[in-house]
Amino acid sequence: MEALVFVFGVDFRKVMAHSDPSFLPAGPCGRMGGMTMGSIKAVRGGVTAPQGYRAAAVEARIKHPRPDLAMLVSDVPAVAAGMFTTNRIQAAPVRLCRDRVRRGRAQAILVNSGCANACTGTRGWADACRMATMAARALDIREPDMLVCSTGTIGIPMPMDRVEAAIPKLVAGLNRKGGDAAAKAIMTTDTVDKQEALEFRVNGKTVRIGGMCKGAGMIEPNMATMLAFLTTDAAVAPGALKQALRDAVNRSFNRITVDGDQSTNDTILFLANGMAGNRVLKPGHPAWRLFCEAVQTICLRLACRLVKDGEGATRFVTVCVKGAASDADAQKATRAIANSLLVKTSWFGADPNWGRVIDAVGYSGARVEESKVDIRYDRLRAVRSGQKDARTPLSDLEKVLRQQSFTVEVDLHLGRGTDTVYTCDCSVEYIKINAAYMT
């Protein structure tokens, strides 16, 4: 196991290095990271790393000839929290989960890839409810404790005969090491599965948090543009779990973008079954801050994996705006830069075309004074006071953009507002993937 080191200003490129998974981004503009020291360790196992969770996956042939139906189950009913897409077009499973999670309790989640069950009318709602009913009966649990999530192509009816036939096999295969199989089954255009797990101590008890997510395209900050599932064996008060999740999402999944498109199916669910035996966590508990840091850490690591695996992505880019008149202005500027096709394609071509960056800031809606704008690529200043910095050779800037990871920092020199977004370039491969990903 590896100790996680929370050091403000850590080299962000180490975050996603598979050979060194113990680092997390600290937010080059400040306030995004900079967590306090905590005895948190990285462990293996994903969503089944905590006590009392089982998972499995099977090939239901919903779309692809590979495992495409997964299940995650807690041995006991768990406290539950969730966040969902703010897109006004919402898939049937999103509406079902939103209604059920309001109770603050759940025990199992059924997830399919290959079909979003979105824009499928009354049939889609009936299918989502039917999936929950069949899974709950097979597990012998209360139906309101059964959640359902879907991901895939919009507008295609769910092949319920295949789903119904696969559920008994899925339940029979549930096991303590099934997190890996489940993480792979929920993938769509993802090229790799995305899992994390952490361990720490609360009241002398070992507590774990596990997580998995999927997403590579249709990624835009505004909740969590993907499917993500978190589990913990910690005992957590219902309202406190919701608060911890909301704060973590705002620091992680709400800070990423691949292509500026927000999905109809975005969902993140968090189950806490209390099997670690700790005293119930909530604000005021001595370990509450440590728990929140662990949740934020696992969410941020998962979110960064989504960006690194963005459709056709070749570069991981941290966009930071500081010195804005307000945080809201800084956010307008970061989103404009990170979602600009002109900016993203210049990154793909390793072209330090700062003119595209300052242009995006100018139309973002943020307050800007041209003569005060500075722009840096990593530590190299490309723009000073709104004009090209002649002291920085173009060749040096090009070297920065040829790296797999780099930072674009814009200082507006107007105030103390900051914001950071994690994004990627836009390559020819992105077009190929999305031109071909049709039913």
Secondary structure by P-SEA (a helix, b strand, c coil): cbbbbbccccccccccccccccccccccccccccccccccccccccccccccccccccccccccccccbbbbbbcccccccccccccccccaaaaaaaaaaccccccbbbbbcccccccccaaaaaaaaaaaaaaaaaaccccccbbbbbbcccccccaaaaaaaaaaaaaaaccccaaaaaaaaaccccccccbbbbbbbcccbbbbbbbccccccccccccccbbbbbbbcccccaaaaaaaaaaaaaacccccccccccccbbbbbbbbccccccccccccccaaaaaaaaaaaaaaaaaaaaaaacccccbbbbbbbcccccaaaaaaaaaaaaacaaaaaaaaaccccaaaaaaaaaacccccccccbbbbcccccccccccccccccaaaaaaaaaccbbbbbbbccccccbbbbbbccccaaaaaaaacccc
